[in-house]
Amino acid sequence: MSLSRALSKRCNDVCELCGGEEGLQAYVVAPKSGDSIDEQVVVCQTCHTQLADDGQIEANHWRCLNDSIWHEVDAVKVVSYRMLHKLQDQGWAEDLIEMMYMEEDVTEWARHGMIDPDSAVIHKDSNGNVLQSGDTVVLIKDLNVKGASFTAKRGTAVRRISLVQDNANHIQGRINDQTIIILTKYVKKS
């Protein structure tokens, strides 16, 4: 059986991400070569366009990932994981990331394709612990919040942080129902 026929049979002629039927095509999940059916996902034209160009992403289209994160094919989970991280500013996407379960090797595959390991920005707390998106941190100093009328008190827990991708010294979190940028030297991972 050819690779394309095997993919068509596996997906029942629908997009494995959103269930669409228009313009189906194989999508190789980097950094894999695509030599195996397990390294490819069948996607519709809409998904393919948005996967290829971050500027085309329509957040509401990707609510379909609510189902695909549970897919039996690891490549589908990897693509879902990556797209959810691109959308992590959406509350529902953060919730789905937290619910996702992947084996360690599949998680490594997903993360490896997200960023160039040589140019990765690594966020560390005041103790040198590596921070990741979704972590909980605790403030180690009272912080005056610019543009707001409150002070974030030492000991305040900030849950489900987001990393500022181009600055290793900044993270983003919510305190008093307000999203703020926090310097990593003023937090410790809990």
C-alpha positions in Angstrom: 0.0 0.0 0.0 1.4 3.4 -0.9 2.1 6.0 1.7 -0.6 8.4 0.3 -3.3 5.6 0.3 -2.3 4.6 3.8 -2.7 8.2 5.0 -6.0 8.5 3.2 -7.3 5.3 4.9 -6.1 6.4 8.3 -7.8 9.8 8.2 -11.0 8.7 6.5 -10.6 11.5 4.0 -10.9 14.3 6.5 -8.4 16.7 8.1 -6.9 15.1 11.2 -6.9 18.4 12.9 -10.2 20.1 12.1 -12.3 17.5 10.2 -12.4 19.6 7.0 -12.6 17.9 3.7 -11.3 20.6 1.2 -7.8 20.4 -0.3 -6.5 17.5 1.8 -2.8 17.1 1.7 0.0 15.4 3.7 1.9 17.6 6.1 5.3 16.4 7.3 5.9 17.1 11.0 9.4 18.6 11.3 12.1 17.7 12.1 11.0 14.3 10.8 11.7 13.3 7.1 8.1 12.2 6.3 9.4 8.8 5.1 6.8 7.1 7.4 3.1 7.5 7.8 3.8 8.2 11.5 5.7 11.4 10.6 2.8 12.9 8.7 -0.6 14.5 9.3 -3.4 14.9 6.8 -4.5 18.5 6.8 -7.1 20.6 4.9 -6.2 23.7 2.9 -7.2 26.0 5.7 -5.1 24.3 8.3 -2.1 24.0 5.9 -2.2 27.8 5.1 -2.3 28.7 8.8 0.4 26.1 9.7 2.7 27.6 7.0 2.2 31.2 7.9 1.8 32.5 11.5 0.3 35.7 10.1 -2.7 33.8 8.7 -3.6 32.1 12.0 -7.3 32.5 13.0 -7.6 31.6 16.7 -11.2 30.4 16.5 -10.5 27.9 13.7 -8.1 26.1 16.1 -10.7 25.4 18.7 -10.9 22.1 16.9 -7.7 21.1 18.8 -10.0 20.3 21.7 -10.5 17.0 20.0 -7.2 16.5 18.2 -5.1 16.6 21.3 -6.6 13.2 22.2 -5.8 11.7 18.7 -4.1 8.3 18.7 -1.5 9.4 16.2 1.5 11.1 17.8 2.2 13.4 14.8 -1.3 14.9 15.2 -0.6 15.5 18.9 2.7 17.2 18.0 1.1 19.6 15.6 -1.7 20.3 18.1 0.8 21.0 20.8 2.8 23.4 18.6 -0.3 25.3 17.5 -1.7 25.6 21.0 1.6 27.2 22.1 1.3 29.7 19.3 -2.2 30.5 20.6 -1.3 30.5 24.3 -2.5 34.0 24.7 -6.0 32.6 24.3 -7.3 31.3 27.7 -8.8 28.2 26.1 -5.5 27.2 24.4 -3.7 27.4 27.8 -6.3 25.1 29.3 -5.9 22.6 26.5 -2.1 22.6 26.9 -2.5 21.8 30.6 -4.9 18.9 29.8 -2.6 17.4 27.1 -0.7 14.2 27.7 2.1 13.0 25.6 4.9 10.5 26.2 8.3 12.0 26.9 9.7 11.3 23.4 6.7 12.8 21.7 6.9 15.9 23.9 10.6 16.2 23.0 9.6 15.9 19.3 7.0 18.6 19.7 9.3 21.0 21.5 12.3 20.4 19.1 10.3 21.6 16.1 9.0 24.7 17.9 12.3 26.6 18.3 15.8 26.5 17.0 17.8 24.9 19.9 20.8 27.1 19.1 18.9 30.4 19.4 16.5 29.4 22.2 15.9 32.0 24.9 16.1 30.4 28.3 14.1 32.0 31.1 15.5 31.4 34.6 14.1 32.4 38.0 16.1 34.1 40.8 17.6 30.8 41.8 18.6 29.7 38.3 15.8 27.3 37.8 14.6 27.1 34.2 11.1 28.4 33.7 8.6 27.1 31.2 5.3 28.4 30.0 2.5 27.3 32.3 4.7 27.2 35.4 3.7 28.8 38.7 6.1 31.3 40.3 6.1 33.2 43.5 7.2 36.9 43.8 10.2 37.4 46.1 9.9 41.1 46.4 7.1 43.7 46.5 6.6 45.1 43.0 5.0 48.4 42.0 2.9 47.7 38.9 3.4 50.5 36.4 0.1 51.8 35.0 -1.9 50.2 37.7 -2.9 51.3 41.2 -1.6 48.4 43.2 1.6 46.8 44.5 2.1 43.1 43.8 3.1 41.8 47.3 6.0 39.4 48.0 4.8 35.8 48.3 2.0 36.3 45.6 1.7 33.2 43.5 1.5 33.8 39.7 0.0 30.8 38.0 0.3 29.7 34.3 3.0 32.2 33.3 3.8 32.9 29.7 7.4 33.4 28.5 8.3 36.5 26.5 10.0 34.8 23.6 12.6 37.4 22.7 13.6 38.4 26.2 15.0 35.9 28.8 14.5 38.4 31.6 10.7 38.8 31.2 7.7 36.6 31.8 4.0 37.5 31.7 1.4 36.6 34.3 -1.8 37.7 35.8 -2.1 39.4 39.2 -5.4 41.0 40.4 -7.0 40.1 37.1 -4.5 42.2 35.2 -1.8 40.8 32.9 1.6 42.2 33.6 5.3 41.7 32.6 7.5 40.5 35.5 11.3 40.4 35.6 12.5 36.9 36.2 15.0 38.1 38.9 12.0 38.8 41.1 10.4 35.4 41.0 11.1 31.9 42.2 9.6 28.7 40.7 7.2 26.9 43.0 
